[in-house]
Amino acid sequence: MKNRLICAVLMITALPSLCLAAEKCAEQAKPAFKPGMKVIAALAGPNWQVAKVDSVKGGRIEVTFPDGGKGSVGSNELAPLPSDTPPCFRQGDKVIAKAEKDIWRTAKIGEVKDEGAVVIFMDKKKQTKKFSEIARYPK
């Protein structure tokens, strides 16, 4: 409802492209996990790792990690691997950001830039990341 109200105001003020961006953000909030899809799966603590979806069974999703390990997680423990398309992040948003090769960590958006954002990890370290290195934290 909130996005529709924002869109109505934007259309009246002749800013339809911003309306489309608001609608697109709402659509991105509900990922559908499918076999073969690359994702970021929760590990212990603030750590996450790249994985591949093997199957979806009820409320559980079976995944395989790069080292061949297997896991079973809920949809609230997975995030789609991000693309280069700029998402709708705001300062303070909880995210998952790439920390090293296949390891990602929980963070918050400190500042949004044209090509990415400054993220603040839980240990208070700040790093500038490309949009392809930041995923929305699952709800």
TAZI-V378295 format. One record per run of one state. SS is the DSSP state (h for helix, s for strand, l for the rest). FROM is the first residue (numbers start at 0). LEN is the number of residues. If there is no record, write none. Layout:
BEGIN
<<SS:FROM:LEN> <SS:FROM:LEN>>
END
This chain:
BEGIN
<<l:0:1> <h:1:11> <l:12:3> <h:15:13> <l:28:9> <s:37:5> <l:42:4> <s:46:11> <l:57:2> <s:59:6> <l:65:4> <s:69:5> <h:74:3> <s:77:3> <l:80:13> <s:93:5> <l:98:4> <s:102:10> <l:112:3> <s:115:6> <l:121:4> <s:125:5> <h:130:3> <s:133:3> <l:136:3>>
END
